[in-house]
Structure formats: C-alpha cells, structure tokens
Amino acid sequence: MESIFMVVPIVTLLMHSDQLANAHLVTKILGMGVVVRELNEGDGFMTTKMVETTMRRLMASEEGAEVRRKALRLRDSFRQAVVEDRTSHTAASPFSPSFLGLNSLV
C-alpha cells in the first residue's frame, strides 16, 4: 500500500508461500511491478545479475516507464478514494482521522 501512495514500482522476489499470489497481483493485475525470476525458471537460484537486469528493465526501458505510469494512475485512484465522503474515507471515519493520516493524503 505504501508503494502505491508513494508511486514506487515494486520488484518482486519469489521464494515461497503467499509471495506468488502477491507478485501476481502487483505485476499482472495492477501492473505496477516486475518479477526478478519466476519460481519455475532456471535452477531455482537468483543471482545478482538477475536483480541488476530486472532493475535496469524497471528504470531504463519502456516497460519500466509503463509500470511507473500505472503506479501513478493507481496512486491517483487511491487518493480519490480517501477524499471526504468517498468510500474509503467513510469506512475509516469511525477510526481516528489524524492517526490514519487521511488529511495529509489529499
């Protein structure tokens, strides 16, 4: 969630458990991240070269530019949802607005 609000694309490193589902959400559904290595790719080891290549894809390619554009659009959608009288604002109103930082998000 913090990555979305701050428009930080996500690099996913799949190892086990729920990481596969989270990576799928971030990379395929939301489109605001890239995967270093798929679980069934190669010999199962992740190298520094794989991480470097992924970071270059994210930072210096059209694919990375598109990921950043999607992250920006998603952030804008999230910010609209917390505006007063919107769904997220209404749902959070029983909680402390200052604790949730709702005023600083809009």
C-alpha positions in Angstrom: 0.0 0.0 0.0 2.8 2.4 0.8 4.4 1.8 -2.5 1.2 2.8 -4.3 0.8 6.0 -2.3 4.5 7.0 -2.9 4.4 5.8 -6.6 7.2 3.3 -6.1 7.2 0.4 -8.6 7.7 -2.9 -6.9 10.4 -5.5 -7.8 9.1 -8.9 -6.7 11.4 -11.7 -5.5 9.6 -15.0 -5.4 10.7 -17.5 -2.8 7.7 -19.3 -1.2 4.2 -19.0 0.4 2.0 -16.1 -0.5 4.7 -14.3 -2.5 3.5 -15.9 -5.7 0.0 -14.5 -5.3 1.3 -11.1 -4.2 3.6 -10.9 -7.1 0.8 -11.9 -9.5 -1.3 -9.1 -8.0 1.4 -6.5 -8.3 2.8 -7.4 -11.7 -0.1 -8.9 -13.7 -3.2 -7.4 -12.2 -2.1 -3.9 -11.0 0.8 -3.7 -13.5 3.0 -1.7 -11.1 5.9 -4.1 -10.7 8.2 -6.6 -12.3 9.4 -10.0 -11.2 13.1 -10.9 -10.9 12.7 -14.6 -11.5 9.6 -16.9 -11.8 9.5 -19.8 -9.4 9.9 -22.4 -12.1 12.6 -20.5 -14.0 16.1 -21.8 -14.2 17.9 -23.7 -11.4 16.0 -22.1 -8.6 18.8 -19.7 -7.7 18.6 -15.9 -8.0 21.8 -14.1 -9.0 22.9 -10.5 -8.6 22.9 -10.3 -12.4 19.2 -11.2 -12.5 18.5 -8.5 -10.0 20.6 -6.0 -11.9 18.9 -6.9 -15.2 15.4 -6.5 -13.6 16.3 -3.1 -12.1 17.6 -1.9 -15.5 14.3 -3.1 -17.1 12.4 -1.2 -14.4 14.5 2.0 -14.5 15.6 2.4 -18.1 13.1 0.8 -20.5 9.7 1.4 -22.0 8.4 -1.4 -19.8 9.6 0.4 -16.7 8.1 3.6 -17.9 4.7 1.9 -18.3 5.0 0.4 -14.9 5.6 3.9 -13.4 2.7 5.3 -15.4 0.4 2.6 -14.0 1.7 3.2 -10.5 0.9 6.9 -10.8 -2.6 6.3 -12.1 -3.2 3.8 -9.2 -1.9 6.3 -6.7 -4.3 8.9 -8.0 -7.2 6.5 -7.7 -6.3 5.7 -4.1 -6.1 9.4 -3.3 -9.5 10.0 -4.7 -10.9 7.1 -2.6 -9.8 8.8 0.7 -11.4 12.2 -0.1 -14.1 13.2 2.3 -17.4 11.4 1.6 -15.8 8.7 -0.6 -15.8 5.0 0.2 -12.5 4.7 2.0 -13.0 7.9 3.9 -16.5 6.9 5.0 -15.3 3.4 6.0 -12.4 4.8 8.0 -14.3 7.6 9.7 -15.0 5.7 12.9 -11.2 5.5 13.4 -9.0 8.4 14.3 -8.5 10.5 11.1 -5.3 12.0 12.4 -3.9 8.6 13.2 -4.8 7.3 9.8 -3.3 10.4 8.2 -6.3 11.0 5.9 -5.9 14.7 5.9 -2.3 14.5 4.6 -3.2 12.3 1.7 -5.4 14.7 -0.2 
